[in-house]
Amino acid sequence: MEHVHLAVDEDDLYSGYNDYNPTFDSEELDNDVGFQQAVRTSHGRRPPMTAKFPGTAIGARPLASSFGSQIPVVSSIGRPMTGAVQDGAARPMTAVRAAGYTSSLTRGSAFDPLGQSRGPAPALETKNEDTPEEKIKILEKKVNDLLEESCMAQSMGALQLALEKAKEAGRKERALVRQREQSGNADINVDLTYSVLLNLANQYANNDMYPEALNSYQVIVKNKMFSNAGRLKVNMANIYFKQKNYPKAIKFYRMALDQISNAHKEMRIKIMQNIGVVFVRMGQYSDAITSFEHIMSESPNIKTGFNLILCYYAICDKEKMKKAFQKLISVTLGIDDEDKYIASNDDTISNMVIEAIKNDKLHQMERDLKVLAEKYIMTAAKLIAPAIETSFATGFDWCVDMVKSSQYVELANDLEINKAITYLRQKDLNQAVETLKTFEKKDSRVKSAAATNLSFLYFLEKDYDQAERYADMAMNADRYNPAALINKGNTVIIKQDYEKAAEFYKEALRNDSSCTEALYNLGLNYIRLNRLEEALDCFLKLHAILRNSAQVMYQLANLYELLEDRQQAIEWLMQVISVTPTDPEALAKLGELHYSEGDKSQAFQYYYESFRCFPSKIEVIEWLGAYYIETQFCEKAIQYFERATLIQPTQVKWQLMVASCYRRSGNYQKALETYKDIHSKFPENVECLRFLVRLSADMGLKEVQEYATKLKKVEKMKEIKEQRVKSGREGSARGRREGSAGSAGVSTPVLISPKKASIMGVAADVKAVSHTESKQLSPLLDSGKDIGNSTKGERLSAKMRSLPASNEPYETSSPKEIDASYVDPLGPQMERPKTGARKRMDDDDFADEELGDDLLPE
């Protein structure tokens, strides 16, 4: 009956309020064993409750003990107990179950939310690669990988590897086709086959294997499955162009043009431009003009406009040249104005964007396009200016007027400067100077460029005051112009203010660290100041910029020689002759260094190579002749001394050496004839008469008395002359002593004019050197401050004196006579090479800014 609920009268609205629900009874919780057990453990693993109606009796319930057994616990009241289990169903503690929490777990089990205790997951089921479908997929993947590898190798410049990968891809693709046929799959991957064949043809062309490339292109073009394959005839035409098969190239270009629709306008324009270029190569300028004019009417561009001017220049059509030039300067480049890259001070975000795009690849491409357009316009103007008018000046003026009215107005000044350069090339210096002087009132950049060139011109003319004036003007117009600073430094060098000149060169390097002229001149200036370590540093930096400059390497060798490191000097000279193997000065210098190191065989080899390259250098000839005499090969020395006689016919010592070689080799008759010939040319030469007397006496000739009489007469005349010179010196010394005594100690200053200064041995003039002519500057150091231990002339004379002596009069006395009559034409200054047409700058030359197409260094 306890489960039976009586019906309640529905009309009784207040029924049920007095009913008692034992579930909400909190007074007996202290006596509830199940509740107290749950409170003590507080692990939350209580059995779920099953909802019961109030009054439902609950029998015994199991209680989970720590040993896992369930103990039935009877509630003292008739309410469902917390965590009770009814009918084996587990009730969750909350509405949302926590991760890894299961209420049915027994007490003491481990917390394992990831289920790692269950062990690893079973292995994936392996694919069966034996099926035809899988084999086809694997082959396709290999072909695609090989294609990618081939393209990557080509992009890195490994053309041979790219070709090998392309061939391998072709083999794999054919295996793929066979695999499809065997499996009965008629579907062919046309795109993959096309890619493989096209890549193979391109790699053949890149490796200059043109027949194989043409065959591969033919396979693609003739296959009807490939759509738009006709475009590849452009590639075939390019190959024929490289093979100089111009008729076939035009044929294939036109075939490709026929197969490309008008929708692809840009492609058609490019093909027509190629056709025009081929006609130019064939000399068919009228056909080329037709193609270029069509392009300029449809889609004008800079290159086509320039080619059109060249064609009109080739057929000497003046009016068409003018019209083509006007079309060229009217071509729009399609680039933005540079003003948009100027940052404003207001908008921070906009300034950041401008900084980001100022030097990006797109802006760099725009700058390159603008530079290319300016180059074509400048070249075209210089080309047609002499041809479109009666004089090139009038033609230049017309071009300048056209450029001023176009978008390239800033090129007008550059054209004016090129006009001055053209005057220089025509050796009209006055007109060049007048043209450049017109820029004195122009803007700063053009004014600086013109003044720089004027300074250089006046420096070459030795008008150093004007050169300095225009150098100052160029510096005032543009203080950051390195060419102006270099010219200013060169004018200061004339005044021998080397420290100040070094400051100008350093400032030029601060403005342009890659200015090689400033670095070269600074190194030479440090040599003048005897600051060899700093000079060495300058030339080492210059060598890092100009790796193959023979001038720089020779200066390094010279510096190491001055620093007494001959081995390093030899190594640098070896690099010089690796660049200029026929430089006679470098070869002679190598011979000199090897001789100073005691290696005579190597010295002989380099001196001989120097003689072979330049057989007119007296120092080399003298060394070789002395070497053969020292090694007892007098017959071989004769040819060198005979050559020296031809070079210096007024020097008696070379003819005496020839006669001496004949006598040493035992050919007395030839020696006698040579001495007689010398006597006829130099009748007062004592040495010649002595040997004539000696040889005539030995050979029993009757002329011996005649030569003896002449010898006595000449010796007597020589003594009288020496006595006169001696008495004159004594008289002048006596007069000076009397004058100094009469002056009572009063000295009168003597003013020396500049003309007398050069006579007195003062180094008063320095000559400029451009890249087109080489002139010798003043000595590297002042007189009496020679850097080297001895000059080359002294070393050669010492070598001549060291030749083996004999009891004959000539061997004991002739070396002194030779030394007395021999004067080194180069003096005490150091030698340096001049390669090719001997245009290399000398040891003290300073590289001025050269007049050329580019007036301002970039």
C-alpha positions in Angstrom: 0.0 0.0 0.0 2.9 2.3 0.4 3.3 2.5 -3.3 -0.3 3.4 -3.8 -1.1 7.1 -4.2 -4.6 8.2 -3.5 -6.3 10.6 -5.9 -6.4 14.1 -4.7 -9.3 16.3 -5.2 -8.5 18.7 -7.9 -10.7 21.3 -6.4 -8.5 21.4 -3.3 -6.0 24.1 -4.2 -4.0 23.9 -1.0 -3.5 20.2 -0.9 0.0 18.7 -0.7 1.6 21.5 1.3 1.8 19.4 4.4 3.2 16.4 2.7 6.7 15.4 4.1 9.6 14.5 1.8 12.3 12.7 3.7 14.8 13.6 1.0 15.1 17.1 2.3 15.5 16.0 5.9 18.8 17.4 7.1 18.4 16.5 10.7 19.2 12.8 10.3 22.3 13.3 8.0 24.6 12.7 10.9 23.1 9.2 11.3 23.2 8.5 7.6 26.1 6.0 7.1 26.2 6.3 3.4 26.4 10.1 3.4 29.0 10.1 6.1 31.2 7.6 4.1 30.9 9.8 1.0 31.9 12.9 3.0 35.0 11.1 4.5 36.3 9.8 1.2 35.4 12.9 -0.9 36.8 11.2 -4.1 33.6 11.6 -6.0 33.2 8.0 -6.9 29.8 7.7 -5.4 27.1 5.7 -7.1 24.5 7.8 -9.0 21.2 8.4 -7.5 18.0 7.2 -9.1 15.1 9.5 -8.8 12.4 8.3 -6.4 9.2 9.7 -5.4 8.9 10.8 -1.8 8.0 8.0 0.4 9.6 5.3 -1.6 11.3 2.8 0.5 14.9 2.0 -0.2 16.2 -1.2 0.8 19.8 -2.1 1.3 22.4 -0.4 -1.0 25.9 -1.5 -1.7 28.8 0.7 -0.4 32.0 0.6 -2.3 34.8 -0.1 0.1 38.5 0.4 -0.3 38.8 -3.3 -1.2 36.4 -3.1 -4.0 33.6 -5.1 -2.2 30.1 -3.7 -2.0 28.5 -3.6 1.4 24.8 -3.1 1.5 23.9 -0.2 3.7 20.3 0.4 4.8 19.2 3.9 5.1 17.5 4.9 8.3 15.1 6.9 6.3 13.2 6.3 3.2 15.0 8.7 0.8 17.5 7.8 -1.9 21.0 8.1 -0.7 23.7 10.1 -2.4 25.7 8.0 -4.8 23.4 5.1 -4.7 23.3 2.5 -7.5 20.0 1.2 -8.6 19.5 -1.4 -11.2 23.2 -1.3 -12.1 22.9 2.1 -13.8 25.5 4.7 -13.1 24.4 8.3 -12.8 26.9 11.0 -13.5 27.7 13.5 -10.8 27.2 16.5 -13.1 25.5 17.4 -16.3 28.8 17.7 -18.2 31.2 14.9 -17.7 34.8 16.0 -17.1 37.6 14.8 -19.5 38.9 11.5 -18.5 36.4 11.1 -15.7 34.1 8.0 -15.5 32.0 7.5 -12.5 31.9 3.7 -13.0 35.6 3.5 -12.3 36.6 1.8 -9.1 38.5 3.6 -6.4 42.2 3.5 -6.8 42.4 3.4 -10.6 44.9 5.7 -12.4 44.0 9.0 -14.2 44.5 8.3 -17.9 42.7 10.9 -20.1 44.7 10.0 -23.3 44.1 6.3 -22.9 47.8 5.4 -23.0 47.3 2.4 -20.9 45.4 0.7 -23.7 48.7 0.4 -25.7 49.6 1.6 -29.2 47.1 2.0 -32.0 47.0 -0.8 -34.5 49.1 -0.3 -37.6 47.6 1.3 -40.7 46.6 -0.9 -43.5 49.4 -1.0 -46.1 48.7 0.0 -49.7 49.1 -2.6 -52.3 51.6 -1.2 -54.8 51.2 -4.1 -57.1 48.0 -2.7 -58.6 48.3 -1.0 -62.0 46.7 2.2 -60.6 49.3 2.5 -58.0 52.1 1.9 -60.4 50.8 4.6 -62.7 50.5 7.1 -59.8 54.1 6.4 -58.7 55.5 6.9 -62.2 53.6 10.2 -62.7 55.0 11.5 -59.4 58.6 10.6 -60.5 58.1 12.3 -63.8 56.9 15.5 -62.1 59.7 15.4 -59.6 62.3 15.1 -62.4 60.7 18.0 -64.3 61.0 20.2 -61.2 64.6 19.2 -60.6 65.4 20.0 -64.2 63.9 23.4 -64.0 65.6 24.2 -60.7 69.0 23.1 -62.1 68.5 25.4 -65.1 67.6 28.3 -62.8 70.9 27.7 -60.9 73.0 27.6 -64.1 73.7 23.8 -64.0 72.7 23.4 -67.7 74.2 19.9 -68.1 72.4 18.6 -65.0 69.2 20.1 -66.2 69.6 18.3 -69.5 70.2 15.0 -67.8 67.1 15.4 -65.6 65.1 16.3 -68.7 66.2 13.1 -70.5 65.4 11.0 -67.4 62.0 12.5 -67.2 61.4 11.6 -70.9 62.4 8.0 -70.3 60.1 7.8 -67.3 57.2 9.3 -69.2 57.6 6.7 -72.0 57.5 4.0 -69.4 54.4 5.6 -68.0 52.7 5.4 -71.4 53.6 1.7 -71.8 52.2 1.0 -68.3 48.9 2.6 -69.2 48.7 0.6 -72.4 49.4 -2.7 -70.5 46.8 -1.9 -67.9 44.2 -1.2 -70.6 43.9 2.5 -69.5 43.4 4.5 -72.6 43.5 7.9 -70.8 46.8 9.7 -71.6 48.0 12.6 -69.6 48.5 15.0 -72.5 49.7 17.9 -70.3 52.4 15.8 -68.8 53.7 14.5 -72.1 53.7 18.1 -73.5 55.6 19.4 -70.4 58.3 16.7 -70.7 58.9 17.3 -74.5 58.9 21.1 -74.1 61.4 21.0 -71.2 63.6 18.6 -73.1 63.7 20.9 -76.2 64.4 23.9 -74.0 67.3 22.1 -72.3 68.7 21.1 -75.6 68.6 24.7 -76.8 70.2 25.9 -73.6 73.1 23.5 -74.1 73.6 24.7 -77.7 72.4 21.4 -79.1 70.3 23.0 -81.7 69.6 20.0 -84.0 68.2 18.0 -81.1 66.2 20.9 -79.9 64.7 21.4 -83.3 63.7 17.7 -83.5 62.0 17.9 -80.1 60.1 21.1 -81.1 59.0 19.4 -84.4 57.6 16.4 -82.4 55.4 18.8 -80.4 54.4 21.0 -83.4 53.3 18.1 -85.6 51.3 16.4 -82.8 47.6 17.5 -83.2 46.8 16.6 -79.6 48.8 19.6 -78.4 46.7 22.8 -78.6 48.5 26.1 -79.3 51.7 24.2 -80.2 52.2 26.6 -83.1 53.6 29.2 -80.7 56.7 27.0 -80.3 57.7 28.0 -83.8 59.0 31.2 -82.3 61.5 29.1 -80.3 62.5 27.3 -83.5 62.9 30.7 -85.2 65.1 31.8 -82.4 67.3 28.8 -82.9 67.6 29.5 -86.6 68.6 33.1 -85.7 71.4 31.9 -83.5 72.5 29.6 -86.3 72.5 32.7 -88.6 70.0 31.0 -90.8 68.1 34.2 -91.2 65.7 33.2 -94.1 64.4 30.2 -92.1 64.1 32.4 -89.0 61.9 34.9 -90.8 59.8 32.0 -92.2 59.1 30.5 -88.8 58.5 33.9 -87.2 55.8 34.5 -89.8 54.3 31.0 -89.4 54.1 31.7 -85.6 52.6 35.1 -86.3 49.9 33.5 -88.5 48.9 31.1 -85.7 48.6 33.7 -83.0 45.3 35.5 -82.9 44.9 39.3 -82.7 43.8 38.9 -79.1 47.4 38.3 -78.1 48.6 41.7 -79.2 51.8 41.9 -77.1 53.0 38.5 -78.4 52.4 39.6 -82.0 54.4 42.9 -81.4 57.3 41.0 -80.0 57.4 38.6 -83.0 57.3 41.5 -85.4 60.1 43.2 -83.5 62.2 39.9 -84.0 61.4 40.0 -87.7 62.6 43.5 -88.0 65.9 42.6 -86.2 66.4 39.7 -88.6 65.9 42.0 -91.6 68.6 44.4 -90.1 71.0 41.5 -89.8 70.3 40.6 -93.5 70.9 44.2 -94.5 67.3 44.6 -95.8 66.7 47.9 -94.0 63.5 48.8 -95.9 61.8 45.6 -94.8 63.0 46.2 -91.3 61.6 49.8 -91.4 58.2 48.4 -92.4 58.1 46.2 -89.3 59.4 48.8 -86.9 57.0 51.5 -88.2 54.1 49.1 -87.8 55.2 48.5 -84.2 55.6 52.3 -83.5 52.1 52.9 -84.8 50.5 50.1 -82.8 52.5 49.8 -79.5 55.5 52.2 -79.5 58.4 51.3 -77.2 62.0 52.6 -76.7 63.9 49.7 -78.3 61.9 49.7 -81.5 62.2 53.5 -81.8 65.9 53.3 -81.4 66.1 50.5 -84.0 64.0 52.6 -86.4 66.5 55.5 -86.1 69.4 53.1 -86.8 67.7 51.9 -90.0 67.0 55.4 -91.2 70.7 56.3 -90.4 71.8 53.3 -92.5 69.9 54.5 -95.5 70.9 58.2 -94.9 67.3 59.6 -94.8 67.7 62.8 -92.8 64.0 63.8 -92.6 63.0 60.3 -91.5 65.7 60.3 -88.9 64.3 63.5 -87.4 60.7 62.1 -87.4 62.0 58.8 -85.8 63.8 60.8 -83.1 60.7 62.8 -82.3 58.7 59.5 -82.0 61.5 58.1 -79.7 61.3 61.0 -77.2 57.5 60.9 -77.3 57.3 57.2 -76.1 55.6 57.0 -72.7 57.4 54.7 -70.3 54.3 54.1 -68.1 56.1 54.7 -64.8 55.1 56.9 -61.9 56.6 60.3 -61.1 59.4 60.3 -58.6 57.5 62.8 -56.5 55.3 60.1 -55.1 58.3 58.7 -53.3 58.9 61.9 -51.4 57.7 61.4 -47.8 55.4 64.1 -46.2 55.8 65.1 -42.6 52.1 64.8 -41.7 51.0 61.2 -42.3 53.1 58.7 -40.4 51.5 55.6 -42.0 52.0 57.1 -45.5 55.6 57.8 -44.8 56.2 54.2 -43.7 54.6 52.9 -46.9 56.8 55.2 -49.0 59.9 54.0 -47.2 58.9 50.4 -47.8 58.3 50.9 -51.6 61.1 53.3 -52.2 63.7 50.6 -53.0 61.5 47.6 -53.8 61.9 45.6 -57.0 59.1 47.5 -58.8 60.8 50.9 -58.2 64.1 49.4 -59.2 62.6 48.2 -62.5 61.2 51.6 -63.1 64.6 53.2 -62.6 66.3 50.7 -64.9 63.7 51.4 -67.6 64.2 55.2 -67.3 68.0 54.8 -67.4 67.7 52.6 -70.5 65.5 55.2 -72.2 67.9 58.0 -71.4 70.8 55.9 -72.8 68.9 55.2 -76.1 68.0 58.9 -76.5 71.5 60.1 -75.8 73.0 57.5 -78.2 70.5 58.4 -80.9 71.2 62.1 -80.6 75.0 61.6 -80.8 74.5 59.4 -83.8 72.2 61.5 -85.9 73.5 65.0 -84.9 76.3 65.1 -87.5 74.1 63.5 -90.1 70.8 65.5 -90.1 72.4 69.0 -90.6 75.3 70.4 -92.5 77.4 70.6 -89.3 77.3 68.5 -86.2 76.9 71.6 -84.0 73.6 72.5 -85.8 72.5 68.9 -85.5 73.2 68.9 -81.8 71.3 72.1 -81.3 68.2 70.6 -83.1 68.4 67.5 -80.9 68.7 69.7 -77.8 65.7 71.8 -78.8 63.6 68.6 -79.3 64.7 67.1 -76.0 63.9 70.3 -74.1 60.3 70.2 -75.4 59.8 66.5 -74.3 59.5 64.7 -71.1 63.3 64.2 -71.0 64.1 67.9 -70.5 66.9 67.1 -68.0 68.8 65.3 -70.8 69.3 68.6 -72.7 72.3 69.7 -70.5 73.9 66.3 -70.9 73.6 66.6 -74.7 75.3 70.0 -74.5 78.2 68.5 -72.6 78.4 65.7 -75.2 78.6 68.4 -77.8 81.7 69.7 -76.0 83.2 66.2 -75.9 82.6 65.9 -79.7 84.6 69.1 -80.2 87.4 67.5 -78.2 87.4 64.4 -80.3 87.6 66.6 -83.4 90.6 68.3 -81.6 88.8 71.6 -81.5 89.8 72.5 -78.0 88.7 76.2 -78.1 85.2 75.3 -79.2 85.0 72.7 -76.4 86.1 75.2 -73.8 83.6 77.8 -75.0 80.8 75.2 -74.9 81.6 74.2 -71.4 81.9 77.8 -70.3 78.2 78.3 -71.2 77.3 76.1 -68.2 78.7 78.5 -65.6 75.2 80.0 -65.0 73.3 76.7 -65.2 72.1 74.7 -62.2 74.6 73.3 -59.8 74.8 69.7 -61.1 75.5 70.7 -64.7 77.7 73.5 -63.7 79.8 71.2 -61.5 80.2 68.7 -64.4 81.2 71.4 -66.9 83.7 73.0 -64.5 85.2 69.6 -63.7 85.9 69.0 -67.4 87.3 72.5 -67.8 89.6 72.0 -64.9 90.9 68.8 -66.4 91.5 70.4 -69.8 93.4 73.3 -68.4 95.5 70.9 -66.3 96.5 69.1 -69.5 97.5 72.4 -71.0 99.6 73.2 -67.9 97.5 76.2 -67.1 97.4 75.3 -63.4 95.9 78.6 -62.3 92.8 78.1 -64.5 92.7 74.4 -63.6 92.5 75.3 -59.9 89.9 78.1 -60.5 87.5 75.7 -62.3 88.2 73.0 -59.7 87.1 75.4 -57.0 84.1 76.4 -59.1 83.1 72.7 -59.5 83.5 72.2 -55.7 81.4 75.2 -54.9 78.6 74.0 -57.2 78.7 70.5 -55.8 80.8 69.8 -52.8 80.1 66.1 -53.0 81.5 65.8 -56.6 84.5 63.4 -56.2 85.8 64.3 -59.6 86.1 68.0 -58.7 87.9 67.1 -55.4 90.4 64.9 -57.3 91.2 67.7 -59.8 91.6 70.1 -56.9 94.0 67.7 -55.2 96.0 67.4 -58.4 96.4 71.2 -58.6 97.6 71.2 -55.0 100.2 68.6 -55.9 101.7 71.1 -58.3 102.4 73.3 -55.3 104.0 70.4 -53.5 101.5 70.6 -50.7 101.2 66.9 -50.3 99.4 66.9 -47.0 96.6 69.2 -48.3 96.3 67.1 -51.5 95.8 64.0 -49.3 92.9 65.7 -47.5 91.2 66.4 -50.8 91.6 62.8 -51.9 90.3 61.5 -48.6 87.2 63.8 -48.9 86.6 62.4 -52.4 86.7 58.9 -50.9 84.3 59.9 -48.2 81.8 61.1 -50.8 82.3 58.1 -53.0 84.1 55.1 -51.5 84.4 53.4 -54.8 86.3 56.3 -56.5 89.3 54.5 -57.7 91.1 57.6 -59.0 91.1 59.2 -55.6 92.4 56.0 -54.0 95.2 55.6 -56.6 96.3 59.2 -56.2 96.2 59.0 -52.5 98.5 56.0 -52.6 101.0 57.8 -54.8 100.8 60.8 -52.6 101.7 58.7 -49.5 104.7 57.4 -51.5 105.8 61.0 -51.9 105.4 61.6 -48.2 107.4 58.4 -47.6 104.4 56.9 -45.7 104.8 53.5 -47.3 102.6 51.5 -44.9 99.6 53.8 -45.6 100.4 53.7 -49.3 100.4 49.9 -49.2 97.0 50.0 -47.4 95.6 52.2 -50.2 96.8 50.0 -53.0 95.6 46.8 -51.3 92.1 48.3 -51.0 92.3 49.3 -54.7 93.4 45.8 -55.6 90.2 44.5 -53.9 88.2 46.7 -56.2 90.2 46.3 -59.4 91.3 42.7 -59.3 93.0 42.6 -62.7 94.6 46.1 -62.8 98.3 45.7 -63.8 99.0 49.3 -62.6 97.8 48.5 -59.1 99.7 45.3 -58.8 102.9 46.9 -60.1 102.6 49.6 -57.4 102.1 46.9 -54.8 105.3 45.2 -56.1 107.1 48.6 -56.0 106.0 49.2 -52.4 107.1 45.8 -51.2 110.5 46.4 -52.9 110.8 49.7 -51.0 109.9 47.9 -47.8 112.7 45.4 -48.6 110.4 42.5 -49.0 111.6 41.2 -52.3 109.8 37.9 -52.2 106.4 39.7 -52.0 107.5 42.1 -54.7 108.3 39.1 -56.9 104.9 37.5 -56.2 103.1 40.7 -57.2 105.1 41.1 -60.4 104.3 37.5 -61.3 100.6 38.5 -61.1 101.4 41.5 -63.3 102.8 39.4 -66.1 99.9 37.0 -65.7 97.7 39.9 -66.7 100.1 41.5 -69.2 102.5 38.7 -70.2 104.3 41.0 -72.8 105.1 43.9 -70.5 108.9 44.5 -70.9 109.2 46.8 -67.8 107.6 44.2 -65.5 109.8 41.4 -67.0 112.9 43.5 -66.6 111.9 44.3 -63.0 111.5 40.7 -62.2 115.0 40.0 -63.7 116.4 42.7 -61.5 114.8 41.4 -58.3 116.0 37.8 -59.1 119.5 39.0 -59.8 119.5 40.9 -56.5 118.4 37.7 -54.8 121.4 35.8 -56.4 119.3 33.8 -58.9 121.2 34.6 -62.2 119.5 32.0 -64.3 116.0 33.3 -63.5 117.2 36.8 -63.9 118.6 35.9 -67.4 115.3 34.3 -68.3 113.2 37.4 -67.5 115.7 39.9 -69.0 115.7 37.8 -72.2 111.8 37.8 -72.3 111.9 41.6 -71.7 114.4 42.0 -74.6 112.2 39.8 -76.8 109.1 41.9 -76.1 110.9 45.3 -76.4 114.4 45.0 -78.0 115.3 48.7 -77.7 115.7 49.1 -73.9 119.3 50.0 -73.3 119.4 48.7 -69.7 118.2 45.2 -70.7 120.6 45.1 -73.6 123.5 46.1 -71.4 122.7 43.5 -68.8 122.4 40.7 -71.3 125.7 41.6 -73.0 127.5 41.8 -69.6 125.9 38.4 -68.7 127.3 36.7 -71.8 130.7 38.2 -71.3 130.7 37.0 -67.7 129.8 33.5 -68.8 132.5 33.6 -71.4 130.1 33.6 -74.4 131.5 36.7 -76.0 130.2 35.8 -79.5 126.6 36.0 -78.2 127.2 39.3 -76.5 128.2 40.9 -79.8 124.7 41.1 -81.2 123.4 42.9 -78.1 126.1 45.5 -78.2 125.6 46.0 -81.9 121.9 46.7 -81.3 122.9 49.2 -78.6 125.2 50.8 -81.2 122.2 51.2 -83.5 120.1 52.8 -80.7 122.8 55.1 -79.4 125.2 55.7 -82.3 127.0 58.6 -80.6 128.0 56.5 -77.6 131.5 55.2 -78.2 131.3 52.6 -75.4 129.0 50.2 -77.3 131.4 50.1 -80.3 134.3 49.5 -78.0 132.4 46.7 -76.4 131.8 45.1 -79.8 135.5 45.3 -80.6 136.4 43.9 -77.2 134.1 40.9 -77.7 135.8 40.2 -81.0 139.2 40.4 -79.4 138.2 38.2 -76.4 136.8 35.5 -78.8 140.1 35.5 -80.7 138.9 37.2 -83.9 141.7 39.8 -84.0 141.3 40.7 -87.6 137.6 41.6 -87.0 138.6 43.4 -83.8 141.2 45.5 -85.7 138.7 46.5 -88.4 136.2 47.5 -85.7 138.8 49.6 -83.9 139.8 51.3 -87.2 136.1 52.1 -87.8 135.8 53.5 -84.3 138.9 55.6 -84.8 137.5 57.1 -88.0 134.3 58.2 -86.1 136.0 59.2 -82.8 139.6 60.2 -83.7 140.3 61.5 -80.2 139.3 58.4 -78.3 142.3 57.3 -76.3 141.1 53.8 -75.6 140.6 53.0 -79.3 144.1 54.3 -80.2 145.7 52.2 -77.4 144.1 49.0 -78.7 145.1 49.9 -82.3 148.7 50.2 -81.1 148.5 47.0 -79.2 146.9 44.9 -82.0 149.1 46.4 -84.7 152.2 45.5 -82.7 151.0 42.0 -82.0 150.1 41.4 -85.6 153.3 43.0 -86.9 151.6 45.7 -89.0 153.4 48.8 -90.2 150.7 51.2 -89.1 151.8 50.7 -85.5 154.1 53.8 -85.6 151.4 55.9 -87.0 148.9 54.9 -84.3 151.5 55.4 -81.6 152.2 58.9 -82.8 148.5 59.7 -82.8 148.1 58.3 -79.4 150.9 60.5 -78.0 149.4 63.5 -79.7 145.9 62.8 -78.3 147.2 62.1 -74.8 149.2 65.4 -74.9 146.1 67.3 -76.0 144.2 65.7 -73.2 146.7 66.7 -70.6 146.7 70.3 -71.9 142.9 70.4 -71.7 142.9 69.1 -68.2 145.5 71.7 -67.1 143.4 74.5 -68.6 140.3 73.3 -66.8 142.3 73.0 -63.5 143.8 76.4 -63.9 140.4 77.9 -64.6 138.9 76.3 -61.5 141.8 77.7 -59.4 141.3 81.2 -60.8 137.6 81.2 -60.2 138.1 80.0 -56.6 140.8 82.8 -56.0 138.3 85.4 -57.4 135.6 84.2 -55.0 137.9 84.5 -52.1 138.9 88.0 -53.0 135.3 89.0 -53.5 134.2 87.6 -50.2 137.0 89.5 -48.5 136.1 92.8 -50.2 132.5 92.6 -49.3 133.2 92.7 -45.6 130.6 90.1 -44.8 127.7 91.8 -46.7 125.6 89.2 -48.6 123.3 90.1 -51.5 120.1 87.9 -51.9 119.7 86.4 -55.4 116.2 86.1 -56.8 115.7 83.0 -58.9 113.0 83.2 -61.6 110.9 80.2 -62.4 112.7 79.6 -65.6 116.1 79.5 -63.8 114.5 77.2 -61.2 114.2 74.3 -63.7 117.8 74.9 -64.8 119.0 74.6 -61.2 117.4 71.2 -60.9 114.2 72.1 -59.0 111.3 69.9 -59.9 109.0 72.7 -61.1 106.5 71.1 -63.4 104.1 68.2 -63.0 102.2 66.9 -66.0 98.7 65.5 -65.9 97.8 62.1 -67.2 94.6 61.0 -68.7 93.5 57.5 -69.7 94.4 58.3 -73.3 98.0 59.5 -72.9 100.7 58.8 -70.4 103.3 61.4 -69.5 106.0 61.4 -66.9 105.6 63.4 -63.8 108.2 65.0 -61.6 110.6 62.7 -59.7 108.9 60.8 -56.9 111.2 62.3 -54.3 113.4 65.3 -54.1 116.9 65.1 -55.2 119.1 63.4 -52.6 116.2 61.4 -51.1 116.3 58.3 -53.3 114.2 55.6 -51.7 116.1 52.7 -53.2 119.6 51.6 -52.2 121.0 52.3 -55.7 119.8 53.1 -59.2 119.6 50.7 -62.0 122.3 52.5 -63.9 124.7 52.2 -61.0 124.0 48.5 -60.6 124.6 47.8 -64.2 127.8 49.8 -64.2 129.0 47.9 -61.1 128.2 44.7 -63.1 130.3 45.9 -66.0 133.2 46.7 -63.7 132.9 43.2 -62.2 133.7 41.5 -65.5 136.8 39.3 -65.5 140.0 41.4 -65.9 143.2 40.6 -67.7 146.7 42.1 -68.1 145.7 44.0 -71.2 145.2 47.8 -70.8 141.6 47.7 -72.0 140.3 45.5 -69.2 141.9 47.5 -66.5 140.9 51.0 -67.7 137.9 50.6 -69.9 135.2 50.1 -67.3 135.9 53.5 -65.8 135.8 55.1 -69.2 132.5 53.4 -70.0 131.0 54.6 -66.7 132.2 58.1 -67.3 130.6 58.2 -70.7 127.4 56.5 -69.7 124.5 58.6 -68.3 121.3 56.9 -67.3 118.6 58.7 -69.4 116.0 58.0 -66.7 117.9 59.4 -63.8 117.3 58.2 -60.3 113.6 57.8 -60.5 112.0 54.4 -60.2 110.9 52.4 -63.2 107.4 51.1 -63.8 105.8 49.2 -66.7 103.8 50.6 -69.6 101.7 47.9 -71.1 100.3 47.7 -74.6 100.7 51.0 -76.5 102.5 52.3 -73.4 99.5 54.1 -72.0 99.9 53.1 -68.4 100.3 55.9 -65.8 103.8 56.4 -64.6 104.9 56.1 -61.0 103.9 59.7 -60.1 101.0 60.1 -62.5 97.7 61.3 -61.0 94.5 60.0 -62.6 92.4 63.1 -63.4 88.8 62.8 -64.2 88.6 61.8 -67.8 86.4 63.5 -70.4 84.1 60.7 -71.5 80.5 59.9 -72.1 79.8 59.7 -68.4 80.9 63.0 -67.0 79.9 62.4 -63.4 80.7 59.1 -61.8 77.6 57.2 -60.7 
